[in-house]
Every structure is written in structure tokens, then in C-alpha cells.
Amino acid sequence: MTNREITTAWSTLIVDELVRHGISRFCISPGSRSTPLTAAAARNTGTVCGTFPDERAAAFFALGYARATAEPAVLICTSGTAVANYFPAVVEASLDNQPMLIFSADRPFELLETGANQTIRQQGIFGSYTRWHMELSEPSEAVPADALLSTITHAVRRSIGTPPGPVHLNLPFREPFDPVVLPPETSWTPKLKREKTDEKPFNSFAKRQRTTDERTIDHLQRLLSNASCPLITAGNLDCDADAILGLAETLNAPLYADISSRLRLREERYPLQPLFLSEQFTSCFKPDLVLHFGGKLVGKRLPAAVKQWNPEHFIVVNNSLSRYNPDHNVTLQIEAPPDDCALHLASRAERTFPDALPLKTISLKIEEELSRCTAPDQPVTEISASRIVSAMIPHGHGLFLANSMPIRDMDAYAAQRPRSDVPRCIMNRGTSGIDGNIATAAGYAQGAEAPVTVLIGDIAFLHDLNSLALLQSQRHPLHIVVLNNNGGGIFSFLPIASQEDIFEPFFGTPQNYSIRSAAETFGTDYENPATNRQFIECYTAMCRSNRSGIIEISSSRKHNFEQHKNLNGLLAKQIDRHLCS
């Protein structure tokens, strides 16, 4: 076979095997060196291909798709810095256990470190952030076809294994690499060991089955039985969150449900987030056992309180070998599926606990204060926008929360909804970066096949501005609510804000770009409401239109800080009145 023929056959076999494993979404960035893979993916009838001129946006799109489907998308790029642009999304996917497959084209060996154009060290470029990486040989008949197939199968297995994450295969291609038409059978493919149909992979594997072992359940059950005041907390969950809610209800134990847990917006339990505004609360409520399910929390107040309480038992149950112990005070970490563990504990519960907090009374007072923020004729603010979106997002839509203030406001002030009408909250909390948020939301919308509302700050919006180009080809729209306070609003809440000589230029980072002009540039609908009533009207209309659009909420960092400070002070007073009486 000629070089063009073996390269074509090699690339075609890779794509065919990925499709046989059920992987169909391909995110392709244009480039010459990756031509063989691009052509193979584009001509395979089982693929869905999208073109992404910006590799960073492609990788975050793939991340969002994985969040929606729990399946990896395939990233294809050319050599050089193209693959380096995947790095932020690879790190996020790795730390948050999201599957991803990266196929980077590369120069052959003799061009490395010679000054050849568009040539860098690509092998292992993502370091420890991949679940597995491998540099394949150049396409050659000397390599058995079944060896290539088993390598692809292993890449898929490692990407969706326990824990899931990114896998990187680096593929050197030698010119010429433009594809040719091949006969149904070549001198290379008969080397396959056995006949297979087109629908089944040549190599298969079984996903790991995991449950919580009996000794662990027995131990946890004894600890709960001996506790006097337990607290259950739920962080980032990738499992059946109802099981954790069911355990809390069975035990009648307080449940702190983080916004990432899929339980924060559920009306069955009163949110505990506002209670941590009260110093009196953290003094009079002292759990002796904290049972944490899942991963990270968005807010800092609960971890600070746990550190202050210093409970006898602080137990973390997470379906990962990764350590979750930032304050180094966890007494027991259990690697097990959180939902399976919670179901077993609920089935063996021997007692219920008396009400430790007057949650109903406190929550009603908190709701009264928050309702004043959303009065129709009041100016729309970052707080009221978050609360209105949480209350009004249509059934079946996704809710993407960008990092910094939007996710914190939603965690603190969101309205609760009936169980059957709670939106799926999506966020990039592996590293909590502000990059790629719009692209991630776009990927999620396509994977979930549903519209997505994006709540995002002006700096994060600017950081991913070029991803607005994706909206023109989206089958499912994004409704982007931009909270524009002219800079990095979250820094106004930090001590550095008092250092006026350096705060504004280096932390406040004021910007004066026009969000309206950005919307016009990318052909996207735009609104800029002034009151809560106007925001409700234009958000409702945008969701009904089935078109992507941008709603800008104009504010200032100073006013935003004052509004948060005043509201939190009022909430703390209401809480103090009903505690420790």
C-alpha cells in the first residue's frame, strides 16, 4: 500500500471503531496535518461533526456535551499550539471526572526539534491530567490492524472508566496525507483476527460494577446510631441525588444541599445556606457527625463552620479515589457510589433525630426578605436576576451557572421548585475557571437536546466572546443573561478592595465593551431590561421564541456589593431572632 492508502485506511479504521463503540460526536478544528482524521470522520455516516475554528471552544463544547450525555466527544486538531489550546478544558474535565477523547495530528519523528514549522512536543502534553495517553506509530502495514483497534478500545474504556476523564492519542502523519478511495478490503485489513459486523466493536469491555461493601455500611450505621446531632451535606453529585435526600428524610437530619448537588432547588427541604450568615447559628448548632456525599462545595461558609465545629466524625463518601479534604479534617473517606451508600444506610436506619433547627420558621422569614428583592417595579439586580431565573426557567431547560458571582448568588438566593420541575444545573467547578463557559453551555445544550439558560458575568462573557459564533449553528438555543457590573465583581467582596491604589486597575478590571454590539456582531437577539418586571417579560419571551439571545443586566460593582451586604445583614438578623431561644 502507498503512504496515502495506509494513512487513509488507518484513520478510517480509527473512526469506524469509535462509532462502533457508540461514540458519534466529533469536534473538528480545521488543519492540514489532521486531514486524514477529519476526512474519515466527515465521511462516516455514523458521526455528527461540528467545525470549530477555535480549539479552546471546541474542547469546552466537548466538555459540555460530556456533562449532558456521560459520553466522550472526540476532538480532532492539527499539530502545534492547536492541541495546547485544549489544555484548560482538559484540566476541567480531569478534575471533574468528565470523559473526553483527544486525537491530535503530529509531525513525524524527523521533524521534531529541527525548527520545522508548526512543530512542538505534543506527546504527554497534558501531563497528569489525562486518564491515559499514548503516541501511536506512524501509519504502517507493519502494525497489525487489530493492535490499532484494541488501542482505540482501551482509549474509550479509560475515558469512560472509573473515574472518567480525558484520554489523549497523538498521531504522527507523514505527507502526503490527503485521503484516497480504498477498496472494501485492503492488503492490511485481512490481518484482523476475526470477522465482525459493522455494528459491533472488534474489542469490547464491561463497565466496572460497584457497590458499597457491607462492612463499610455497618460501620457507618453504627456511627450514625451513636451520633446525637448529625448533619448531612451534598456537594457535586454525578449520581441519583434522590437517595441522599431520602436518607436525610429517613433520619430527619438537616441537609445542606449545594447548588451542584441537584438538590438545592428542591422544595422538599429548606435551604441551609442563609443560616451560615449568622455567627449565632454556627455557635449554637454543633453537629457531632458530618456525613458528606459527593465532591466540592461552591460556598466557603460551611467548610469554615465545620472547621470551627471540629466534629468527632467528618465522613466523605465519593465515587472517586481523588482526595476531598481541603482543610485536612476528614476522619474517614469512603470510595463508593454516594447514592448506593445512602440507600443502604436509609434501609438500615435505627432511629430518627429530633429537629435540631426551627427551619420552617426561619425559611419563611427569609423568603419574605428575598421576595422584596424581586418586586416587579424594583430595579433588576444580580440578586433578583438569579432568583427570577431559578423560579421561571421553563421545564426541561438546562441552567448553566458561570463561576465567580453568578453561581454563588444562585447557591445563596435561588427559589425552590417542585421536584418534577427542577432544572439541571451545569457548572465548571473542577477548577472553577471563567474560561469556556459559553462553549460548555453550547455543548451541553446539544448533548441534552434542550435549550439552556446561561447566567454569566461580564468578564467571563468577554473571555469566551468568540463562542457566540456557535449560536448560529445551534439546534438548541442558549439564553444568555449577562450580569454586567463593569469588571470583576467578586473582588469587591475581598479584603483587597480596601487597597484603592491597586484595586481598580488590577482587580476591579473595568471594561467598557458593548454587549449590545457583540450581540449584533454575531446576529443574536438582545435585551437590556431595567426593572424586574421588564426582565421577567423579556426572559419569558426569549425562552418561548426558541432563539438564542442575550439579556444584559446593567449594574455597578459598588451597588452590587452594597446590595449583598444589606440583604445578608437583614437575613442574619431574621435568623438570629429565631435561634437559640
C-alpha positions in Angstrom: 0.0 0.0 0.0 1.1 3.6 -0.7 1.6 6.0 2.2 -1.7 7.8 1.3 -3.5 4.4 1.2 -2.3 3.2 4.6 -2.9 6.6 6.2 -6.4 6.6 4.8 -7.1 3.1 6.0 -5.5 3.8 9.4 -7.7 6.9 10.0 -10.8 5.2 8.7 -10.4 2.2 11.0 -10.0 4.5 14.0 -13.2 6.5 13.3 -15.1 3.3 12.4 -14.2 1.7 15.7 -15.1 4.8 17.7 -18.5 4.7 16.0 -18.9 1.0 16.8 -18.4 1.9 20.4 -21.3 4.3 20.2 -19.2 7.5 20.0 -20.7 9.8 17.4 -19.9 13.4 18.3 -16.8 14.8 16.6 -15.5 18.3 17.3 -13.1 19.1 14.4 -10.8 22.1 14.2 -9.5 22.9 10.6 -5.9 22.0 9.9 -3.8 20.4 7.3 -1.9 17.7 9.3 -5.2 16.3 10.7 -6.7 15.9 7.2 -6.8 12.1 7.3 -8.8 12.0 10.6 -11.1 14.9 9.5 -11.9 13.2 6.2 -12.6 9.9 7.9 -14.9 11.5 10.5 -16.7 13.7 7.9 -17.4 10.8 5.5 -18.6 8.3 8.2 -22.4 8.1 8.1 -22.5 7.4 11.9 -20.9 10.6 13.0 -22.2 14.1 13.9 -19.4 16.5 13.1 -19.0 20.2 14.1 -16.4 22.6 12.9 -14.6 24.8 15.5 -12.0 27.3 14.3 -11.1 27.9 17.9 -9.7 24.7 19.6 -10.4 26.1 23.1 -14.1 26.5 22.3 -14.1 23.0 20.7 -12.7 21.4 23.9 -15.2 23.2 26.2 -18.0 22.3 23.8 -16.9 18.6 24.2 -16.8 19.1 28.0 -20.4 20.4 28.0 -21.5 17.5 25.7 -20.0 15.0 28.2 -21.8 16.7 31.1 -25.1 16.1 29.3 -24.5 12.6 28.0 -21.8 11.0 30.2 -20.2 10.0 26.8 -17.0 11.5 25.3 -16.9 13.6 22.3 -13.9 13.3 20.0 -11.6 16.3 19.5 -9.5 16.4 16.3 -6.9 19.0 15.7 -3.7 19.7 13.7 -0.2 19.9 15.1 1.4 22.7 17.1 -0.3 25.0 19.5 -3.7 23.8 18.3 -3.6 20.9 20.8 -2.3 23.2 23.5 -5.5 25.2 23.3 -7.4 22.2 24.6 -5.5 22.4 27.9 -7.9 24.4 30.1 -10.9 22.2 29.2 -8.8 19.0 29.7 -7.9 20.2 33.2 -11.5 20.9 34.0 -12.6 17.5 32.6 -9.9 15.7 34.5 -10.7 17.3 37.9 -14.4 16.9 37.4 -14.4 13.4 36.0 -15.8 14.1 32.6 -14.9 11.8 29.6 -13.1 13.3 26.6 -11.1 11.8 23.7 -8.4 13.9 22.0 -6.8 12.9 18.7 -4.0 15.3 17.8 -2.2 15.1 14.5 1.6 15.5 14.7 4.7 15.8 12.6 6.8 12.7 12.0 9.9 12.0 14.2 12.5 13.5 11.9 10.8 17.0 12.1 10.8 17.2 15.9 13.2 19.9 17.3 14.6 20.8 14.0 12.9 24.2 13.5 10.2 22.7 11.3 7.1 24.8 11.1 4.1 24.2 13.5 6.0 21.6 15.5 6.1 21.2 19.2 6.5 18.4 21.8 2.9 17.0 21.8 3.4 13.6 23.4 2.2 13.8 27.0 1.4 17.5 26.7 -1.4 17.3 29.2 0.8 15.7 31.9 -1.1 14.1 34.8 -4.5 15.5 33.6 -5.3 12.5 31.3 -6.5 9.1 32.4 -4.2 7.7 29.7 -2.2 9.0 26.8 -0.3 7.3 24.0 1.6 8.2 20.9 0.7 5.9 18.1 3.3 4.9 15.5 3.1 6.4 12.0 0.5 4.5 9.8 2.2 1.4 8.6 1.3 -2.1 7.4 3.9 -3.4 9.8 1.5 -2.6 12.7 -1.3 -5.2 12.9 -4.7 -3.7 12.3 -6.1 -5.5 15.4 -3.4 -3.7 17.5 -4.7 -0.4 16.4 -8.3 -1.4 17.1 -7.5 -2.7 20.6 -5.7 0.6 21.3 -8.9 2.6 20.4 -11.0 0.3 22.6 -8.6 0.8 25.5 -8.8 4.6 25.0 -12.6 4.5 25.1 -12.5 2.3 28.2 -10.1 4.6 30.1 -12.1 7.7 29.2 -15.4 6.3 30.5 -13.9 4.2 33.3 -13.7 4.9 37.0 -13.2 7.8 37.2 -14.0 9.1 33.7 -11.7 11.7 32.2 -9.7 12.8 29.2 -7.6 10.4 27.0 -5.1 11.7 24.5 -3.8 9.9 21.5 -1.1 11.6 19.4 -0.9 10.6 15.8 2.1 11.4 13.6 1.2 11.6 9.9 3.7 11.8 7.1 2.9 13.6 3.8 1.1 13.1 1.6 -2.0 12.6 3.8 -4.9 13.7 1.6 -7.3 10.7 1.5 -7.9 8.3 -1.3 -10.7 5.9 -2.1 -10.0 2.5 -0.8 -11.4 -0.9 -1.9 -13.6 -2.7 0.6 -10.7 -4.9 1.6 -7.0 -4.0 1.5 -3.8 -5.9 1.9 -3.7 -4.7 5.5 -7.3 -5.3 6.9 -7.3 -9.1 6.3 -4.8 -9.3 9.2 -7.8 -8.8 11.6 -8.2 -12.0 13.6 -11.9 -12.5 13.2 -15.0 -11.4 11.3 -17.2 -8.7 12.8 -20.3 -6.9 11.7 -20.1 -3.1 11.3 -22.3 -2.6 14.3 -20.1 -4.3 16.9 -16.7 -3.3 18.1 -13.8 -5.6 17.4 -12.9 -5.4 21.0 -15.4 -4.9 23.8 -15.3 -4.4 27.6 -17.7 -4.4 30.5 -18.0 -1.3 32.7 -17.0 -1.8 36.3 -19.8 -2.6 38.6 -19.5 -1.1 42.1 -21.5 -1.1 45.3 -20.7 -0.2 48.9 -19.3 -3.1 50.8 -21.2 -4.5 53.8 -18.5 -3.7 56.4 -18.4 -0.1 55.4 -22.2 0.2 55.7 -22.2 -1.5 59.1 -19.5 0.9 60.3 -21.4 4.0 59.1 -24.7 2.7 60.5 -23.1 2.4 63.9 -21.6 5.9 63.8 -25.0 7.3 62.9 -26.7 5.4 65.6 -24.3 6.8 68.2 -24.5 10.4 66.9 -26.5 13.0 68.8 -26.7 15.7 66.1 -25.7 14.7 62.6 -25.5 16.9 59.6 -25.8 15.6 56.0 -24.1 17.6 53.2 -24.3 17.1 49.5 -21.7 18.5 47.1 -21.2 17.9 43.4 -23.1 14.7 42.6 -23.0 12.6 39.5 -25.5 10.0 40.7 -29.1 9.7 41.9 -29.4 12.7 44.2 -32.8 11.5 45.5 -31.1 8.8 47.5 -29.2 11.4 49.6 -32.4 13.4 50.1 -34.2 10.1 51.1 -31.6 9.4 53.7 -31.9 12.9 55.2 -35.7 12.4 55.4 -35.4 9.0 56.9 -33.1 10.2 59.6 -34.9 13.6 60.0 -31.4 15.1 59.8 -30.6 18.6 58.4 -29.4 18.5 54.8 -27.1 21.1 53.3 -27.6 20.8 49.6 -25.1 22.7 47.5 -26.2 24.1 44.2 -24.0 21.5 42.4 -25.8 18.6 44.2 -29.1 18.7 42.1 -31.0 19.2 45.4 -30.6 22.9 46.2 -33.7 23.9 44.1 -35.9 21.1 45.5 -38.7 22.4 47.7 -38.8 19.3 49.9 -36.1 20.6 52.2 -35.4 24.1 53.5 -32.0 25.5 52.2 -29.4 25.9 54.9 -27.1 28.4 53.1 -28.6 31.5 54.6 -28.1 30.1 58.1 -24.4 30.4 57.8 -24.7 34.2 57.5 -25.4 34.1 61.3 -22.5 33.8 63.7 -25.0 32.8 66.3 -26.1 29.8 64.2 -22.5 28.5 63.9 -22.2 28.9 67.7 -25.4 27.2 68.8 -25.6 24.4 66.2 -22.8 22.0 66.7 -23.1 18.6 64.9 -21.0 15.8 66.2 -21.1 13.9 62.8 -20.9 15.4 59.3 -21.7 13.0 56.5 -20.7 14.5 53.1 -21.8 13.0 49.8 -20.1 13.9 46.6 -17.5 16.4 45.7 -16.8 20.1 46.1 -19.0 22.8 47.6 -19.5 26.2 46.0 -19.7 28.2 49.2 -17.0 28.7 51.8 -19.1 29.3 54.9 -20.0 25.6 55.5 -16.4 24.3 55.4 -15.4 27.2 57.7 -18.1 26.2 60.1 -17.1 22.5 60.0 -13.6 23.5 60.8 -14.8 25.5 63.8 -17.2 22.8 65.0 -14.5 20.1 64.8 -17.0 17.2 64.8 -15.9 13.9 66.1 -16.7 12.3 62.7 -16.4 14.0 59.4 -17.0 11.4 56.7 -16.8 11.9 52.9 -18.4 9.4 50.5 -17.4 9.9 46.9 -17.2 7.7 43.9 -13.5 8.5 43.3 -10.0 7.9 44.5 -9.4 11.6 44.5 -8.9 13.2 47.9 -11.5 15.7 49.0 -10.1 17.1 52.2 -9.0 20.7 51.7 -9.0 21.5 55.5 -7.4 18.2 56.4 -10.1 17.4 58.9 -11.9 14.5 57.3 -11.8 11.5 59.6 -13.0 8.9 57.1 -13.1 8.9 53.3 -15.0 6.2 51.5 -14.7 5.4 47.9 -18.2 4.3 46.9 -21.2 5.4 44.9 -22.9 8.1 47.1 -26.4 7.0 46.0 -25.8 3.3 46.7 -24.3 4.1 50.1 -27.2 6.4 51.0 -29.8 3.8 50.0 -28.1 1.1 52.2 -27.9 3.5 55.2 -31.6 4.5 54.8 -32.7 0.9 54.7 -30.8 0.2 58.0 -31.7 3.3 59.9 -32.4 2.5 63.5 -33.6 6.0 64.7 -34.7 9.4 63.8 -33.3 12.6 65.2 -35.2 15.4 66.8 -35.5 18.7 64.9 -32.2 20.5 65.6 -33.3 23.8 64.0 -36.5 25.8 63.5 -36.0 25.6 59.8 -39.6 26.3 58.7 -40.0 29.5 60.7 -36.6 30.8 59.6 -37.1 29.9 55.9 -40.5 31.7 55.8 -38.8 34.9 57.1 -36.0 34.5 54.6 -38.5 34.1 51.8 -40.2 37.3 52.8 -36.9 39.3 52.5 -36.0 37.7 49.2 -39.4 38.4 47.7 -38.9 42.1 48.3 -35.8 41.9 46.1 -37.9 40.7 43.2 -40.8 43.1 43.5 -41.9 43.9 39.9 -41.1 47.6 39.9 -37.8 47.4 41.7 -34.6 47.7 39.6 -33.4 44.3 38.4 -30.1 43.4 40.2 -27.7 40.5 40.2 -29.6 39.0 43.2 -33.1 39.4 41.7 -32.0 38.2 38.3 -30.7 35.0 39.8 -33.8 34.4 41.8 -36.1 35.2 38.9 -34.3 32.8 36.6 -34.4 30.0 39.2 -38.1 30.5 39.5 -39.0 31.0 35.9 -36.7 28.8 33.8 -39.0 26.6 31.7 -39.5 22.9 32.4 -36.9 20.8 30.6 -34.4 23.6 30.1 -30.8 23.4 31.5 -29.3 26.1 33.7 -25.6 26.8 33.2 -24.0 28.8 36.1 -20.8 30.6 35.3 -18.1 30.9 38.0 -17.4 33.9 40.3 -20.6 35.7 41.5 -23.4 34.0 39.3 -23.0 30.6 40.8 -22.7 31.9 44.4 -25.8 34.1 44.0 -27.8 31.1 42.8 -26.5 28.9 45.6 -27.4 31.6 48.2 -30.7 33.1 46.9 -32.3 30.7 44.4 -36.1 30.0 44.6 -37.2 26.4 45.1 -39.4 24.4 42.8 -41.4 21.2 42.8 -39.4 18.0 42.4 -40.8 17.3 38.9 -39.8 20.8 37.7 -36.2 21.3 38.9 -33.8 22.3 36.1 -30.4 20.5 35.8 -27.7 22.9 36.9 -24.5 22.7 35.0 -21.2 24.3 36.0 -17.5 24.0 35.5 -16.3 23.5 39.1 -13.3 21.3 38.6 -11.1 24.3 38.6 -13.8 27.0 38.8 -12.4 29.0 35.9 -14.2 31.6 33.9 -12.9 30.4 30.5 -15.0 28.5 28.0 -18.3 28.9 29.8 -20.4 29.8 26.8 -18.9 26.9 24.7 -19.5 24.5 27.6 -23.2 25.5 27.8 -23.5 25.1 24.0 -22.1 21.6 24.2 -24.4 20.7 27.0 -27.4 22.0 25.0 -26.6 19.8 22.1 -25.9 16.8 24.2 -29.1 17.2 26.2 -31.1 18.3 23.2 -32.6 21.1 25.2 -32.3 24.9 25.5 -30.0 26.2 28.2 -30.1 29.5 30.2 -26.6 30.8 30.9 -26.1 33.1 33.9 -22.7 34.7 33.4 -20.7 37.8 34.5 -19.3 40.4 32.0 -15.6 39.3 32.4 -16.5 35.6 31.8 -18.6 36.6 28.9 -15.8 38.6 27.4 -13.4 35.7 28.0 -15.4 33.4 25.7 -16.8 36.0 23.3 -15.8 34.1 20.2 -18.0 31.2 21.2 -21.0 33.4 20.4 -20.3 32.2 16.8 -21.6 28.8 17.9 -25.1 30.1 18.4 -25.7 30.5 14.7 -25.5 26.7 14.2 -27.1 25.6 17.5 -30.1 23.3 17.1 -31.0 24.1 20.7 -30.7 27.8 21.8 -28.8 29.5 24.6 -30.5 32.2 26.6 -27.6 34.2 28.0 -28.1 36.5 31.0 -25.0 38.7 31.3 -24.6 40.4 34.7 -22.6 43.4 33.7 -21.1 45.3 36.7 -18.2 46.6 34.7 -15.5 44.3 35.9 -14.7 41.5 38.3 -17.4 42.0 40.9 -16.4 39.2 43.1 -13.2 41.0 44.1 -15.2 43.7 45.8 -16.1 41.2 48.5 -12.4 40.5 49.3 -10.1 42.5 51.7 -8.0 43.7 48.8 -10.9 46.0 47.8 -9.8 48.4 50.6 -6.4 48.9 48.8 -7.7 51.6 46.5 -4.4 52.4 44.8 -4.1 48.9 43.3 -7.7 47.5 43.5 -9.3 49.2 40.5 -6.7 48.6 37.7 -5.5 45.2 38.9 -8.6 43.6 40.5 -11.7 45.6 39.5 -10.6 45.4 35.9 -13.2 47.8 34.5 -14.1 47.3 30.9 -16.3 49.3 28.5 -17.1 47.0 25.6 -20.6 47.0 24.3 -22.6 43.8 24.9 -25.3 45.1 22.6 -22.7 45.4 19.8 -21.4 41.9 20.5 -24.9 40.6 20.1 -25.4 42.5 16.8 -22.0 41.3 15.5 -23.0 37.6 16.0 -26.6 38.1 14.8 -28.1 37.4 18.3 -31.2 38.9 19.9 -30.5 41.5 22.6 -32.5 43.0 25.6 -31.5 45.3 28.4 -34.3 45.5 31.0 -34.3 48.0 33.8 -36.8 46.5 36.2 -37.7 43.0 37.5 -41.0 43.2 35.6 -39.2 44.0 32.3 -36.7 41.2 32.9 -39.4 38.7 33.5 -41.2 39.8 30.3 -38.1 39.7 28.0 -36.8 36.4 29.6 -40.1 34.7 29.2 -40.4 35.9 25.6 -36.9 34.8 24.8 -37.5 31.3 26.2 -40.7 31.0 24.2 -39.0 32.1 20.9 -36.7 29.1 20.7 -34.0 31.5 19.5 -30.7 32.2 21.1 -30.4 35.7 22.7 -28.6 37.9 25.2 -30.1 39.8 28.1 -27.8 42.3 29.7 -28.4 43.3 33.4 -26.6 46.6 34.0 -25.3 47.4 37.4 -22.2 48.5 39.2 -19.7 46.7 41.4 -20.2 49.2 44.2 -24.0 48.9 44.2 -23.8 45.1 43.9 -21.6 44.9 46.9 -23.9 47.1 49.0 -27.0 45.2 47.9 -25.4 41.9 49.0 -24.1 43.4 52.3 -27.5 44.9 53.2 -29.5 41.8 52.2 -27.2 39.4 54.1 -27.4 41.7 57.1 -31.2 41.6 57.1 -31.2 37.8 56.7 -28.7 37.3 59.6 -31.0 39.4 61.9 -34.0 37.3 61.0 -32.1 34.1 61.7 -30.7 35.4 65.0 -34.3 36.2 66.2 -35.3 32.6 65.9 -32.2 30.7 67.0 -31.2 29.6 70.5 -34.4 30.8 72.0 
